[in-house]
Amino acid sequence: MHTRINIRSDNSEQKEILIALLADAGFDGFEEQPGSLSAFIEADAYDEGVLNDILGGFELTFHKENIPERNWNAEWEKDFVPVTVNQFCAVRAGFHPPVPDVKHDIIVTPRMSFGTGHHATTWLVLSGMEPIDFQGKTVLDYGTGTGVLAILAEKLGATRTLAIDNDKWSIENAADNFSENECTGIELVESSEIETTEQFDVILANINRNVLLARMQELAQHLKKDGVLLMSGLLAGDQEIISEKANSCKLTVKSAREREGWIVLEVIHS
């Protein structure tokens, strides 16, 4: 069972900041509506004191309710619409017809896991993957969520992808999506650690600022010398601190792109 918090706010910038803060506090799903933001967290992980601390500085009110998982899935399916990233790729549910005039068609079952392309960070990483050469490459998808990035990596020619997530629901969702997209080269692991000594040609990490800061050295160690690391789950204001941490790990930010106040960073070895 999940707990849903509905916060009244009509300020889009404020919503973006709240999503980042709530994600750091363990909330794992978000829905933006006109005049409000809904955030979801596993019921046994909900801490009202932490929520009050976050909202206190904004003087915002909220409404709380418990949502059975089956109702959550129905809610996602009812409102889920396909997402297109230019003519590069489309992310749709299985009950939608294929999106015309895109190079790569991805089917994702809309559940609680993060990563359907609707959020700016997922869209940015999908877009950032287009100029990267995946042909014959190895990939680490760190925090796979729905598995959408791993699926696209395989469609782009990656021969092996290690997809990691520490959330059981995400693992189940990703496994279904890998099967739906007929992926054969993805290894799915439930873990918060990178439990291998392998180095990868490409690392995809769409998580959040705190995890990226804590795991930067580990990600650097698993990136091949001429590899590429795409990082997102970051607000534009996070770029400076992330860049400084990357530099301390002998990584360099090659480029940054922004969408709706969120950014994706392309990082290489210094």
C-alpha positions in Angstrom: 0.0 0.0 0.0 1.1 3.5 -0.8 0.3 6.8 0.9 -0.6 9.7 -1.4 0.0 13.3 -0.3 -1.7 16.0 -2.2 -0.1 19.4 -1.8 -1.8 22.6 -2.9 0.5 24.7 -5.1 0.1 26.5 -8.4 3.8 27.5 -8.7 5.6 25.3 -11.2 9.1 26.2 -9.9 8.0 25.4 -6.3 6.6 22.1 -7.5 10.0 21.2 -9.0 11.8 22.0 -5.8 9.3 20.0 -3.8 9.7 16.9 -6.1 13.5 17.0 -5.5 13.1 17.4 -1.7 10.4 14.7 -1.5 12.4 12.3 -3.7 15.3 12.6 -1.3 12.9 11.8 1.6 11.8 8.5 0.0 8.8 9.5 -2.1 8.9 7.4 -5.3 6.1 8.8 -7.5 4.7 12.2 -8.5 1.8 13.6 -10.4 1.5 17.3 -11.2 -2.0 18.7 -11.6 -3.2 22.3 -12.1 -3.0 23.8 -8.6 -1.6 20.8 -6.8 1.2 18.2 -6.6 0.6 14.6 -5.6 3.5 12.6 -4.1 3.5 8.9 -3.3 5.5 6.8 -0.8 5.2 3.3 0.6 2.9 3.5 3.6 5.3 2.0 6.0 8.0 4.5 5.0 5.8 7.6 5.5 7.0 10.0 8.2 4.7 13.0 8.7 7.4 14.8 10.8 9.7 14.7 7.8 6.9 15.9 5.5 6.1 18.8 7.8 9.8 19.8 7.9 9.9 19.9 4.1 6.6 21.8 3.7 7.1 24.1 6.7 9.4 26.5 4.7 6.7 26.9 2.0 3.7 27.3 4.2 1.7 24.8 2.2 -1.1 22.5 3.3 -1.6 18.9 2.3 -4.2 16.1 2.3 -3.2 12.5 3.0 -4.8 9.2 1.9 -3.8 5.6 1.5 -3.9 4.1 -2.0 -4.0 0.3 -2.6 -1.6 -0.7 -5.3 -4.3 -1.9 -7.7 -6.0 1.5 -7.6 -2.6 3.2 -8.3 -2.1 1.1 -11.5 -5.6 1.9 -12.7 -5.0 5.6 -12.1 -1.8 5.6 -14.1 -3.4 3.7 -17.0 -6.3 6.1 -17.1 -4.1 9.2 -17.6 -1.1 7.7 -19.3 -0.4 9.2 -22.8 2.5 8.4 -25.1 5.6 10.6 -24.9 7.7 11.4 -27.9 11.3 12.6 -27.9 11.5 14.5 -31.2 11.6 11.8 -33.9 14.1 9.7 -32.0 11.9 7.6 -29.8 8.4 7.2 -28.3 7.4 5.7 -24.9 3.9 4.3 -24.9 1.7 1.8 -23.0 0.9 -1.5 -24.5 -2.8 -0.5 -25.0 -1.7 2.4 -27.3 -1.0 2.0 -31.0 2.6 2.4 -32.2 3.6 6.1 -32.5 4.3 6.8 -36.2 7.5 8.4 -37.6 9.9 7.6 -34.7 13.0 5.5 -34.9 12.5 3.6 -31.7 9.2 2.5 -30.2 9.3 1.6 -26.4 6.4 0.0 -24.5 6.3 0.7 -20.8 3.5 -0.5 -18.5 2.5 2.5 -16.5 2.9 1.5 -12.8 4.6 3.1 -9.8 8.2 2.9 -11.0 9.8 6.2 -12.1 10.6 6.5 -15.8 7.8 6.8 -18.4 9.3 9.9 -20.2 6.7 12.2 -18.8 9.1 13.8 -16.3 11.6 16.2 -17.7 14.6 14.2 -16.4 13.6 11.0 -18.2 12.9 12.9 -21.3 16.3 14.6 -21.1 18.2 11.3 -20.6 16.3 9.7 -23.5 17.2 12.7 -25.7 20.8 12.7 -24.4 21.2 9.0 -25.5 20.6 9.8 -29.2 24.1 11.1 -30.1 25.9 8.4 -28.1 27.3 5.3 -29.9 25.7 2.3 -28.2 26.6 -0.2 -30.9 28.4 -3.2 -29.3 28.7 -1.4 -26.0 28.2 -2.3 -22.4 25.8 -0.2 -20.3 25.0 0.3 -16.6 21.5 1.6 -15.9 21.8 2.7 -12.2 18.3 3.2 -10.8 16.5 1.6 -13.7 12.9 2.3 -12.5 10.7 1.1 -15.3 13.7 0.0 -17.3 13.0 2.5 -20.1 16.6 3.6 -20.5 17.9 0.1 -20.5 15.4 -0.8 -23.2 16.4 2.1 -25.4 20.1 1.2 -24.9 19.5 -2.3 -26.3 17.5 -0.9 -29.2 20.4 1.3 -29.9 22.7 -1.7 -30.2 24.1 -2.3 -26.7 25.2 -5.9 -26.3 24.9 -6.1 -22.5 23.2 -3.9 -20.0 23.2 -4.2 -16.2 20.0 -2.7 -14.8 20.0 -2.0 -11.0 17.4 -0.8 -8.7 16.8 -1.1 -4.9 13.0 -1.1 -5.1 11.2 -4.4 -5.4 8.3 -2.9 -7.3 10.6 -1.3 -9.8 12.4 -4.7 -10.4 9.1 -6.4 -11.1 7.9 -3.6 -13.4 11.2 -3.5 -15.3 11.2 -7.3 -15.7 7.7 -7.0 -17.3 8.8 -4.2 -19.6 12.0 -6.0 -20.7 9.8 -9.0 -21.7 7.3 -6.8 -23.4 10.0 -5.2 -25.5 11.7 -8.6 -26.2 15.0 -7.5 -24.6 17.5 -10.3 -24.4 20.7 -8.6 -23.3 19.7 -7.0 -20.0 20.6 -8.4 -16.6 18.3 -7.1 -13.8 19.5 -6.9 -10.2 17.8 -5.7 -7.1 20.4 -3.8 -5.2 21.5 -0.3 -4.2 25.2 -1.4 -4.8 27.1 -2.0 -8.0 28.1 -5.5 -7.1 30.6 -6.1 -9.9 34.1 -5.1 -10.8 33.1 -4.6 -14.4 33.6 -1.3 -16.2 31.0 0.0 -18.7 31.1 2.0 -21.9 28.0 4.0 -20.9 26.5 4.6 -17.5 22.9 6.0 -17.1 22.1 7.4 -13.7 18.7 9.3 -13.5 18.3 9.4 -9.7 18.7 12.5 -7.5 21.4 14.9 -6.3 22.1 13.2 -3.0 22.5 9.7 -4.4 24.7 11.0 -7.2 26.9 12.9 -4.8 27.3 9.9 -2.5 27.9 7.4 -5.4 30.0 9.6 -7.8 33.3 7.9 -7.0 31.8 4.5 -7.4 30.3 5.5 -10.7 33.6 6.9 -11.9 35.4 3.6 -11.0 32.9 1.6 -13.1 33.2 4.0 -16.2 35.7 3.0 -18.8 38.4 5.4 -19.7 36.7 6.6 -22.8 33.2 6.0 -21.5 30.2 8.4 -21.1 28.1 9.0 -17.9 24.7 10.6 -18.2 23.4 12.0 -14.9 20.0 13.5 -14.2 17.4 13.8 -11.5 19.0 17.2 -11.0 17.7 20.7 -10.9 19.5 23.4 -12.8 20.8 24.8 -9.4 22.5 21.4 -8.7 25.0 21.7 -11.6 27.7 23.5 -9.7 27.9 21.1 -6.7 27.6 18.0 -9.0 30.4 19.4 -11.3 32.7 20.0 -8.3 32.1 16.5 -7.1 32.7 15.1 -10.5 36.0 17.0 -10.8 37.1 15.6 -7.5 36.5 12.1 -8.9 38.5 13.0 -12.1 35.4 13.4 -14.1 34.6 16.4 -16.3 31.1 17.7 -17.3 31.2 17.8 -21.1 27.8 19.2 -21.7 24.5 20.2 -19.9 21.0 20.5 -21.2 18.0 21.9 -19.4 14.2 21.3 -19.6 11.6 22.7 -17.3 14.2 23.6 -14.7 15.8 20.1 -14.7 19.1 19.2 -16.3 21.0 16.2 -17.7 24.8 16.2 -17.5 27.1 14.3 -19.9 30.3 13.4 -18.1 33.6 11.9 -19.2 36.9 11.1 -17.6 39.2 14.1 -17.2 
